[in-house]
Amino acid sequence: MKQTIPVIGMACSACSANVEKKLSELDGINSASVSLPGRSALIDYDPEVISLEKMKTEINEIGYDLVIDKKTSVEEIEKRTYTLLKRRTLLSWLFAIAVMCVSMRWIDLGSRDISNQVSLLIALSNMLCCGRQFYVSSWKQLLHGTANMDTLVALSTGIAFLFSSFNTFWGDAAWASRGIVWHTYFDASVMIITFVLTGRLLEEKAKDGTASSIRQMMGMAPKTAHVVEGDRIEEVPISTIGVGDVLEVRPGEKVPVDGEVISAESFMTADAAYVDESMITGEPTPAEKKKGAKVLAGTIPSQGKFRMRARQVGEDTALAHIIRMVQEAQGSKAPVQRVVDRAALIFVPVVACIALVTFLSWWVIGGNTCLPQAIMSAVAVLVIACPCAMGLATPTALMVGIGKAAQKQILIKDATALESLRKVTALITDKTGTLTIPNRNIDFTKADSLPLEVRETLKPKAREAMESLQQSGIEVYMMSGDKEEAARYWADKAGIKHYHSEALPQDKENLVRRLQTEGKCVAMVGDGINDTQALALADVSIAIGKGTDVAMDVAQVTLMGNDLSAIPEAIRLSRNTVRMIWENLFWAFVYNIICIPLAAGLLYAFGIDWQITPSWASALMAFSSVSVVLNSLRLRWMK
């Protein structure tokens, strides 16, 4: 069976890769896909072989957590975690300012020894109060033979602190007596933790609000139903309903399961009731239901009542299928994320090995007299390679892009959309509520006799938006639950060549699948629960802000206004943002390629007596982070 389970404690791509790897290694798990943006794991497992409790225990051992208790609020956990992270970041900045004031002698404490001892206390306080999670996480990773970005942070700050502490108390005896100049690097230890925490805070801010609202969607299903037994009607839990049971559904009640109408009545029609199926079809006009008509779980009779025979119950209902599809789609992973995961798993151990080789090379070649130099060089490698710039590359560009999008009433909630939105070659759009604005003041019982332009109106700039998309090479399809005449009319008004009428959620899903099998990158635009299935499956999902909450929760992009020209604008913004992310990552990579050898002391091999010290490494690391932020800010002025 497949199940989507929230994951707590992931901070980087290496984290999601480690969780996925651990789950995949467990007996009874057929496949596992862990999404960092979605903070969830899509797991295909055999419940007879492995339990959720076993999975939770195994993941806890490597420093993360699975939320298997449905009563636990994931949103509250993440909110508390973010608040704690913000407090630690602010406190770490205070420690960073304090240690810089002392180490740079902006505050004169009288002697070098006192300054070093005060810096030691500040650095130790920062490690215990602000950076404790790095050391706990890296220790758990070590016990299980894995590593993440916390490992580099723990190694670099730990070695820098211990080496500096040794020098504080025994530096003169160990080094000065041999004519060796020694230093302390408490400022580097503090600044590393500060910058990494800042990067994580920015990333969490960027990812805020992407968590799934599937539990809310599940709440749309009714909890009870009225079962007819002879002349008696009894209210029972929906879990007790079986196929073939006769149910009575009254006005305003939700249809409990999928089934077939066996009798109906209303004050308007003696043998029919009217059911609001907008959550399924997206159409505001209530559908007439007579004997033999199909009704779906979650729909609501607006006028009249009816009796029905249950045909699909539990996990077999259309609503349950939609929920399941959304869960599986949200647990899936973008191709670029898998590449990043693999790179992250390699990056950390490679850097650690380079630092070790650096230490051994200096020690073996220079002997004991070069031991301080060996330690300093290894520390410098770990500090310079600490992925501050790499950690900030994506979230800073994303935050600037999101800010600019918000000014244009475009809410981008999912970073994975940025990888696909720029590649879109086909776009599927719903009609009612998406392309058009329905007239809510008409008499729906007389809707068929009213002109089409009276029932609804085309949204502002809808035609211009569709033409812009098609001119850029994007195929546009309209899927509507309305009749052929209406679908054809509004497709022509919007300038859309491809359209389908009387479309159900499964039809929209099938079109998405067909276009994807043809090699197209598909974007889906919708506003209702009926669109959720296709939204979840599409490469990029776009919701209308005035639509249902579920559609907006599932969608990666939400248009907050009625101006559909925001769609081509979002594609242009996506291209600029993704290009900026790759620029940041490229320069961060170049930074490491150049600076790591310089920190290791490679220039000494060519007779140049110079290398990057841990202090300079810390400064360069800070500069690289600032440069990434400044480069990302250029997005504000891009068109």
Protein Blocks (a to p, Z undefined) as FASTA:
>chain_A
ZZddddehiabfklmmmmmmmmmmpghiabdcddfklopacddddfklpcfklmmmmmmm
nopacdfbfkbcfklmmmmmmmmmmmmmmmmmmmmmmmmmmmnomacghiaklmmmmmmm
mmmmmmmmmmmmmmmmmmmmmmnopacfklmmmmmmmmmmmmmmmmmmmmmmmmmmnopa
cddfklmmmmmmmmmmmmmmmmmmmmgokaccklmmmmmpcfbdcddehjaccdddfklp
cehiacdddehiacfbgcddfbdcdfkbmkbccddfklmnopabdcdddehiacdehiac
fedcdddddfbgcjlpmklmmmmmmmmmmmpccfklmmmmmmmmmmmmmmmmmmmmmmmm
mmmmnommlmmmmmmmmmmmmmmmpckklmmmmmmmmmmmmmmmmmnopacfbfklmmmm
mmpcbdcddfehplpccdfkbcfklmmmpcfklmpccdehklmmmmmmmmnopacddddf
bdfklmmmmmmmnopabdcehiafklmmmmmmmmmmnopacddddfbfklmmmmmmpmbd
cddfklcfklmmmpmbdcfbfblklmmmmmmmmmmmmmmmmmmmmmmmmmmmmmmmmmno
mmmmnopacdddfklmmmmmmmmmmmmmmmmmmmmmpZZ
